[in-house]
């Protein structure tokens, strides 16, 4: 009976979110070129945080329900993370390119150009993600075998990933659509869309995983089906908002002669950005393979830790979505002093905020670990993860925001190189060496030291590049 009331509440919550989104009157977007910098970033970021809190909370609920099936399903879904994030990273990169070119066009006053850019970006992402997911669908077994998945886990992975790949295009299109909205200064609508998708996923998860009434129990495959249904709803909503309600894109697909040059412009920034983002799951895949040598309990714990990291870093992730449009619009308008102030003030805030988050996580480490599993070995590794890695989340934030700021200034190759340095010179090698000498505890400490080293390089490099660009373009004014 209590579960039925919870289900009814979540259903009504999702319905209300959808109504608020579709029926509310449009409000003018935030002015990124003139307002007080901290207040402007706060107004943009808070709605994103709220939406991401709900979305990530519901995703953790997803992990929670799968964990109830046992250690093997939890390990199986943990193995999927590097692969699913590869596809998502392509969308993130294309979203970065989309946001950068649209925001710069809007900052320069070219509204028609921005509208065409948005239309082409949606079509481009649909095509590229469709191709990547099709390849992934036919390579499930060799991919996950290479990651270290055992034969016992492969059937579970197949049942999840076959559905996930099929529906991935419906996840990606709303992500790109949200980038179009953020580039215009609207962060409230994307936050509501994220919350709606997360709520629908949370409603459908227990129904499809465990069964409810006439719906049979589908296990781990039910989690994938729930996600695809939620993504499809989000897909329909975002297309309606962009094409009809806000008129930020054209209602018809672009002609090839229009599409080609715009697609090239997006990919000039988007593909290096996508490459940089794809390096993360590549590194995670290597790290997962290393951790797999410690047993399935370690893989399960690392999967839980990765989701805890997403939630603990949500403010950084929200700022990585709202800072770039601010920088790109001011870059397009030539207001470079506002760019520098926004970058520095954001980093100071993130370092202080993540220290508070670390203290909170350490205090609740035991409670958090017990939420996800009752396996004592998995619990001990989750706690070890929490004690070590979150200490560097503030410095990781410096890296992430420096990376996104490079893309906002249309310097995607710098962002790509920074990602290579972080993951393959510091993070993975230091983690491997730490694990080699001091077991899994040393692995976590090595990863932490890698973030420390990269953060120092990231800040120094961005400031050097920024000053060189400002000096090379004296026409860029310093208005605040």
C-alpha positions as CSV (number, residue, x, y, z in Angstrom):
1,X,0.0,0.0,0.0
2,X,2.8,2.4,0.9
3,X,4.6,1.6,-2.4
4,X,1.4,2.3,-4.3
5,X,1.1,5.8,-2.6
6,X,4.8,6.5,-3.5
7,X,4.1,5.4,-7.1
8,X,1.0,7.7,-7.3
9,X,3.0,10.6,-5.9
10,X,5.8,10.2,-8.4
11,X,3.4,9.9,-11.2
12,X,1.6,13.2,-10.2
13,X,5.0,14.8,-9.7
14,X,6.1,13.9,-13.2
15,X,2.8,15.1,-14.7
16,X,3.1,18.4,-12.9
17,X,6.6,18.9,-14.1
18,X,5.5,18.3,-17.7
19,X,2.6,20.7,-17.4
20,X,4.8,23.4,-15.9
21,X,7.2,22.9,-18.7
22,X,4.7,23.0,-21.6
23,X,2.2,25.5,-20.3
24,X,4.3,28.1,-18.4
25,X,4.8,31.5,-20.1
26,X,8.2,32.2,-21.6
27,X,10.5,34.4,-19.5
28,X,13.3,36.5,-20.9
29,X,16.6,34.7,-20.6
30,X,19.4,36.0,-18.3
31,X,21.5,38.8,-19.8
32,X,25.0,37.4,-19.9
33,X,26.7,40.5,-21.2
34,X,25.8,43.2,-18.6
35,X,24.7,41.7,-15.2
36,X,26.7,41.2,-12.1
37,X,28.9,38.2,-12.7
38,X,28.4,36.1,-9.6
39,X,24.7,36.8,-9.5
40,X,24.3,36.0,-13.2
41,X,26.1,32.7,-12.9
42,X,24.1,31.9,-9.8
43,X,20.8,32.5,-11.6
44,X,21.9,30.3,-14.4
45,X,23.4,27.5,-12.3
46,X,20.8,27.1,-9.5
47,X,18.1,25.8,-11.9
48,X,20.6,23.4,-13.4
49,X,21.6,22.1,-10.0
50,X,18.0,21.5,-9.1
51,X,17.4,19.6,-12.2
52,X,20.6,17.6,-11.9
53,X,19.9,16.8,-8.2
54,X,16.7,15.1,-9.2
55,X,18.1,13.4,-12.3
56,X,21.2,12.1,-10.4
57,X,19.1,11.1,-7.4
58,X,16.8,9.1,-9.7
59,X,19.9,7.5,-11.4
60,X,21.2,6.5,-8.0
61,X,17.8,5.0,-7.3
62,X,18.3,3.1,-10.5
63,X,21.6,1.7,-9.1
64,X,19.8,0.9,-5.8
65,X,17.1,-1.2,-7.5
66,X,19.7,-3.1,-9.6
67,X,21.7,-3.7,-6.4
68,X,18.7,-5.4,-4.9
69,X,19.0,-8.0,-7.6
70,X,22.4,-9.0,-6.2
71,X,26.2,-8.4,-6.6
72,X,26.4,-9.9,-10.1
73,X,23.7,-7.5,-11.7
74,X,25.4,-4.6,-9.8
75,X,28.8,-5.6,-11.3
76,X,27.2,-6.0,-14.7
77,X,25.7,-2.5,-14.8
78,X,29.0,-1.2,-13.4
79,X,30.8,-2.7,-16.5
80,X,28.4,-0.8,-18.8
81,X,29.4,2.6,-17.5
82,X,32.6,3.2,-19.7
83,X,30.7,2.2,-22.8
84,X,27.5,4.1,-22.2
85,X,29.6,7.1,-21.2
86,X,31.5,6.9,-24.5
87,X,28.2,7.5,-26.4
88,X,27.1,10.2,-24.0
89,X,30.6,11.8,-24.3
90,X,30.0,12.2,-28.0
91,X,26.8,14.0,-27.3
92,X,28.5,16.2,-24.6
93,X,31.2,17.2,-27.1
94,X,28.6,18.1,-29.8
95,X,26.7,20.0,-27.1
96,X,29.8,21.9,-26.2
97,X,30.4,22.8,-29.9
98,X,26.7,23.7,-30.2
99,X,26.7,25.9,-27.2
100,X,30.0,27.7,-28.1
101,X,28.9,28.7,-31.6
102,X,25.4,29.6,-30.8
103,X,26.4,31.7,-27.7
104,X,29.1,33.5,-29.7
105,X,26.6,34.2,-32.5
106,X,24.1,35.5,-30.0
107,X,26.7,37.6,-28.3
108,X,27.6,39.2,-31.6
109,X,23.8,39.8,-32.3
110,X,23.5,37.2,-35.1
111,X,20.1,35.6,-34.2
112,X,19.4,34.0,-37.6
113,X,22.8,32.3,-37.6
114,X,22.2,30.9,-34.1
115,X,18.8,29.4,-35.2
116,X,20.4,27.6,-38.2
117,X,23.3,26.4,-36.0
118,X,20.8,24.9,-33.5
119,X,18.8,23.0,-36.2
120,X,21.9,21.5,-37.8
121,X,23.4,20.5,-34.4
122,X,20.3,18.3,-33.6
123,X,20.5,16.5,-37.0
124,X,24.2,16.0,-36.8
125,X,24.0,14.5,-33.3
126,X,21.2,12.2,-34.3
127,X,23.3,10.9,-37.2
128,X,26.6,10.4,-35.4
129,X,25.2,8.8,-32.3
130,X,23.0,6.5,-34.4
131,X,26.2,5.3,-36.2
132,X,28.2,4.9,-33.0
133,X,25.4,3.0,-31.2
134,X,24.9,0.7,-34.2
135,X,28.5,-0.3,-34.1
136,X,28.4,-0.8,-30.4
137,X,25.3,-3.0,-30.6
138,X,27.2,-5.5,-32.8
139,X,30.4,-5.4,-30.7
140,X,28.9,-5.9,-27.2
141,X,30.6,-9.2,-26.5
142,X,34.2,-8.3,-27.6
143,X,34.0,-4.9,-26.0
144,X,33.0,-6.2,-22.5
145,X,35.2,-9.2,-22.7
146,X,38.1,-6.8,-23.2
147,X,37.0,-4.8,-20.2
148,X,37.3,-7.9,-18.1
149,X,33.7,-9.1,-17.8
150,X,33.4,-12.7,-17.0
151,X,31.3,-15.2,-19.1
152,X,28.7,-15.3,-16.2
153,X,28.1,-11.5,-16.5
154,X,27.9,-11.3,-20.3
155,X,24.2,-12.4,-20.5
156,X,23.3,-9.7,-18.1
157,X,25.3,-7.1,-19.9
158,X,23.7,-8.2,-23.3
159,X,20.2,-7.8,-21.9
160,X,20.9,-4.3,-20.7
161,X,23.1,-2.9,-23.5
162,X,21.0,-4.2,-26.4
163,X,18.1,-2.0,-25.2
164,X,20.4,0.9,-24.3
165,X,22.0,1.1,-27.7
166,X,18.6,1.0,-29.4
167,X,17.3,3.9,-27.5
168,X,20.4,6.0,-27.2
169,X,19.5,8.5,-29.9
170,X,16.4,9.5,-27.8
171,X,18.8,10.3,-24.9
172,X,21.2,12.4,-27.0
173,X,18.8,14.7,-28.8
174,X,17.4,16.2,-25.6
175,X,21.0,16.7,-24.4
176,X,21.8,18.8,-27.6
177,X,18.5,20.6,-27.3
178,X,19.4,21.6,-23.8
179,X,22.7,23.0,-25.0
180,X,20.7,25.2,-27.5
181,X,18.6,26.5,-24.6
182,X,21.6,27.1,-22.3
183,X,23.4,29.0,-25.1
184,X,20.5,31.5,-25.1
185,X,20.7,31.9,-21.3
186,X,17.7,29.7,-20.5
187,X,18.8,27.1,-17.8
188,X,15.4,26.7,-16.2
189,X,13.8,24.7,-19.0
190,X,16.7,22.2,-19.3
191,X,16.5,21.6,-15.5
192,X,12.8,20.8,-15.7
193,X,13.4,18.4,-18.7
194,X,16.1,16.6,-16.7
195,X,13.9,16.4,-13.6
196,X,11.0,15.1,-15.7
197,X,13.2,12.4,-17.3
198,X,14.6,11.4,-13.9
199,X,11.1,11.2,-12.4
200,X,9.8,9.0,-15.1
201,X,12.8,6.7,-14.9
202,X,12.3,6.3,-11.1
203,X,8.6,5.5,-11.6
204,X,9.3,2.9,-14.2
205,X,12.4,1.2,-12.7
206,X,10.8,-0.8,-9.9
207,X,7.8,-1.7,-12.1
208,X,9.9,-3.1,-15.0
209,X,12.8,-4.5,-12.9
210,X,10.6,-6.4,-10.3
211,X,7.3,-6.6,-12.1
212,X,4.0,-5.0,-11.1
213,X,0.5,-6.4,-11.8
214,X,0.4,-7.6,-15.4
215,X,4.0,-6.3,-16.1
216,X,6.5,-9.2,-15.8
217,X,9.8,-8.8,-13.9
218,X,12.5,-8.1,-16.4
219,X,15.5,-7.7,-14.1
220,X,18.4,-5.6,-15.3
221,X,16.8,-5.3,-18.8
222,X,13.9,-3.5,-17.2
223,X,16.2,-0.8,-16.0
224,X,17.3,-0.2,-19.6
225,X,13.7,-0.2,-20.9
226,X,12.7,2.3,-18.2
227,X,15.5,4.6,-19.3
228,X,14.5,4.4,-23.0
229,X,10.9,5.3,-22.3
230,X,11.9,8.3,-20.2
231,X,14.3,9.4,-22.9
232,X,11.7,9.1,-25.6
233,X,9.3,11.4,-23.6
234,X,12.1,13.9,-23.2
235,X,12.8,13.8,-27.0
236,X,9.3,14.7,-27.9
237,X,9.2,17.5,-25.3
238,X,12.5,19.2,-26.3
239,X,11.6,19.1,-30.1
240,X,8.3,20.8,-29.3
241,X,9.9,23.5,-27.1
242,X,12.7,24.3,-29.5
243,X,10.7,24.3,-32.8
244,X,7.3,25.6,-31.6
245,X,7.3,27.2,-28.2
246,X,10.6,29.1,-28.3
247,X,11.3,29.0,-32.0
248,X,15.1,28.5,-31.5
249,X,15.3,26.0,-34.4
250,X,13.7,25.6,-37.8
251,X,10.7,23.3,-38.1
252,X,12.1,21.5,-41.2
253,X,15.5,19.8,-41.6
254,X,18.2,22.0,-43.3
255,X,19.2,21.5,-46.9
256,X,22.5,19.7,-47.5
257,X,24.2,22.9,-48.8
258,X,23.2,24.6,-45.5
259,X,23.9,21.6,-43.3
260,X,27.4,20.8,-44.5
261,X,29.2,24.1,-43.5
262,X,27.4,24.4,-40.2
263,X,28.1,20.8,-39.4
264,X,31.8,21.4,-40.1
265,X,31.7,24.5,-37.8
266,X,30.1,22.5,-35.0
267,X,32.5,19.6,-35.4
268,X,35.5,21.8,-35.4
269,X,34.9,22.4,-31.7
270,X,32.6,19.5,-31.0
271,X,34.7,16.6,-32.2
272,X,37.9,17.6,-30.2
273,X,35.5,18.2,-27.2
274,X,33.8,14.8,-27.8
275,X,37.3,13.3,-28.1
276,X,38.2,14.8,-24.8
277,X,35.1,13.5,-23.2
278,X,35.5,10.1,-24.7
279,X,38.9,9.9,-23.1
280,X,37.2,9.8,-19.7
281,X,35.3,6.5,-20.4
282,X,38.4,5.1,-22.1
283,X,40.4,5.8,-19.0
284,X,37.6,4.5,-16.9
285,X,37.6,1.3,-19.0
286,X,41.3,0.8,-18.3
287,X,40.8,1.6,-14.6
288,X,37.8,-0.8,-14.5
289,X,39.9,-3.6,-16.1
290,X,42.6,-2.9,-13.4
291,X,40.0,-3.0,-10.6
292,X,38.5,-6.2,-12.0
293,X,41.7,-7.9,-11.0
294,X,40.7,-7.3,-7.4
295,X,37.4,-9.2,-7.9
296,X,33.7,-8.5,-8.8
297,X,33.2,-6.9,-5.3
298,X,35.8,-4.2,-6.2
299,X,34.1,-3.6,-9.6
300,X,30.7,-3.3,-7.9
301,X,32.1,-0.9,-5.3
302,X,33.8,1.2,-8.0
303,X,30.5,1.4,-9.9
304,X,28.8,2.7,-6.8
305,X,31.6,5.1,-6.2
306,X,31.4,6.5,-9.7
307,X,27.7,7.3,-9.2
308,X,28.5,8.9,-5.8
309,X,31.1,11.0,-7.6
310,X,28.5,12.2,-10.1
311,X,26.2,13.3,-7.3
312,X,29.0,14.9,-5.2
313,X,30.3,16.8,-8.2
314,X,26.9,18.0,-9.4
315,X,27.7,21.7,-8.7
316,X,30.8,21.4,-10.8
317,X,28.9,19.7,-13.6
318,X,26.2,22.3,-13.5
319,X,28.8,25.1,-13.7
320,X,30.5,23.3,-16.6
321,X,27.2,23.8,-18.4
322,X,26.5,27.4,-17.4
323,X,30.0,28.9,-17.4
324,X,30.7,28.2,-21.1
325,X,27.7,30.1,-22.5
326,X,28.6,33.1,-20.3
327,X,32.2,33.0,-21.5
328,X,31.2,32.5,-25.2
329,X,28.7,35.3,-25.3
330,X,31.1,37.7,-23.6
331,X,33.9,36.5,-25.9
332,X,31.7,37.2,-28.9
333,X,30.9,40.6,-27.5
334,X,34.6,41.3,-26.8
335,X,34.2,41.6,-23.0
336,X,37.3,39.7,-22.0
337,X,37.6,41.1,-18.5
338,X,34.2,39.6,-17.7
339,X,35.5,36.3,-19.0
340,X,38.6,36.4,-16.7
341,X,36.6,37.4,-13.6
342,X,34.0,34.7,-14.2
343,X,36.6,32.0,-14.5
344,X,38.6,32.9,-11.4
345,X,35.5,33.5,-9.2
346,X,34.0,30.2,-10.2
347,X,37.2,28.2,-9.4
348,X,37.4,29.8,-5.9
349,X,33.8,28.9,-5.2
350,X,34.2,25.3,-6.4
351,X,37.3,24.7,-4.2
352,X,35.5,25.8,-1.1
353,X,32.3,24.0,-2.0
354,X,33.9,20.6,-2.7
355,X,35.7,20.8,0.6
356,X,32.4,21.0,2.4
357,X,31.1,18.1,0.3
358,X,34.1,16.0,1.2
359,X,33.5,16.5,4.9
360,X,29.9,15.5,4.5
361,X,30.7,12.4,2.5
362,X,33.3,11.2,5.1
363,X,30.8,11.7,7.9
364,X,28.2,9.6,6.1
365,X,30.5,7.0,4.5
366,X,29.1,4.1,6.4
367,X,25.5,5.0,5.8
368,X,26.0,5.6,2.1
369,X,27.8,2.2,1.6
370,X,25.1,0.3,3.4
371,X,22.4,1.9,1.2
372,X,23.7,0.2,-1.9
373,X,24.7,-3.3,-0.7
374,X,24.8,-5.6,2.3
375,X,28.0,-7.4,1.0
376,X,30.7,-6.5,3.7
377,X,33.5,-6.7,1.1
378,X,31.8,-4.2,-1.2
379,X,30.9,-2.0,1.7
380,X,34.5,-1.7,2.9
381,X,35.7,-0.8,-0.6
382,X,33.0,1.8,-1.0
383,X,34.0,3.4,2.3
384,X,37.7,3.4,1.2
385,X,36.7,5.1,-2.0
386,X,34.8,7.8,-0.1
387,X,37.7,8.5,2.3
388,X,40.2,9.1,-0.5
389,X,39.0,10.2,-3.9
390,X,36.4,12.9,-3.0
391,X,39.3,14.9,-1.3
392,X,40.4,15.8,-4.8
393,X,37.0,16.7,-6.3
394,X,37.6,20.4,-5.9
395,X,40.8,20.1,-7.9
396,X,39.0,17.9,-10.4
397,X,36.5,20.8,-10.7
398,X,39.4,23.1,-11.6
399,X,40.3,20.7,-14.4
400,X,36.7,20.3,-15.7
401,X,36.0,24.1,-15.7
402,X,39.3,24.9,-17.3
403,X,38.5,22.4,-20.0
404,X,35.0,23.8,-20.6
405,X,36.4,27.3,-20.6
406,X,38.9,26.4,-23.3
407,X,36.1,25.2,-25.5
408,X,34.0,28.3,-24.8
409,X,36.9,30.4,-26.1
410,X,36.9,28.2,-29.3
411,X,40.2,26.5,-28.3
412,X,39.1,22.8,-28.4
413,X,42.5,21.3,-29.1
414,X,43.8,22.8,-25.8
415,X,40.9,21.2,-24.0
416,X,41.6,17.9,-25.7
417,X,45.3,18.0,-24.8
418,X,44.5,18.9,-21.2
419,X,42.3,15.8,-21.0
420,X,45.0,13.6,-22.4
421,X,47.5,15.0,-19.9
422,X,45.1,14.4,-17.0
423,X,44.0,10.9,-17.8
424,X,47.0,9.3,-19.5
425,X,49.9,11.1,-17.9
426,X,48.7,11.5,-14.4
427,X,45.3,9.8,-13.4
428,X,45.6,6.3,-14.8
429,X,49.4,5.8,-14.5
430,X,49.5,7.1,-10.9
431,X,46.5,5.0,-10.0
432,X,48.1,1.9,-11.6
433,X,51.4,2.5,-9.8
434,X,49.6,3.1,-6.5
435,X,47.7,-0.1,-6.9
436,X,50.8,-2.0,-7.8
437,X,52.7,-1.1,-4.7
438,X,49.8,-0.5,-2.1
439,X,46.8,-2.6,-3.3
440,X,43.5,-0.9,-4.0
441,X,44.0,1.8,-1.4
442,X,47.1,2.8,-3.2
443,X,45.2,2.9,-6.5
444,X,42.7,5.4,-5.1
445,X,45.5,7.5,-3.6
446,X,47.4,7.5,-6.9
447,X,44.3,8.8,-8.7
448,X,43.9,11.6,-6.2
449,X,47.6,12.7,-6.7
450,X,46.9,12.7,-10.4
451,X,44.1,15.2,-10.0
452,X,46.3,17.4,-7.8
453,X,49.1,17.6,-10.5
454,X,46.7,18.2,-13.4
455,X,44.7,21.0,-11.6
456,X,47.9,23.0,-11.1
457,X,48.8,22.6,-14.8
458,X,45.2,23.4,-15.9
459,X,44.9,26.8,-14.1
460,X,48.4,28.0,-15.2
461,X,47.8,26.9,-18.8
462,X,44.4,28.6,-19.1
463,X,45.6,31.9,-17.7
464,X,48.6,31.9,-20.0
465,X,46.5,31.2,-23.1
466,X,43.8,33.7,-22.0
467,X,46.4,36.5,-21.7
468,X,48.0,35.6,-25.0
469,X,44.6,35.8,-26.7
470,X,43.7,39.1,-25.1
471,X,47.0,40.6,-26.1
472,X,46.8,39.3,-29.6
473,X,43.3,40.9,-30.0
474,X,43.5,44.5,-28.7
475,X,40.1,45.2,-30.2
476,X,38.6,43.1,-27.5
477,X,37.5,45.7,-24.9
478,X,37.6,45.3,-21.1
479,X,34.2,46.6,-20.3
480,X,32.6,45.1,-17.2
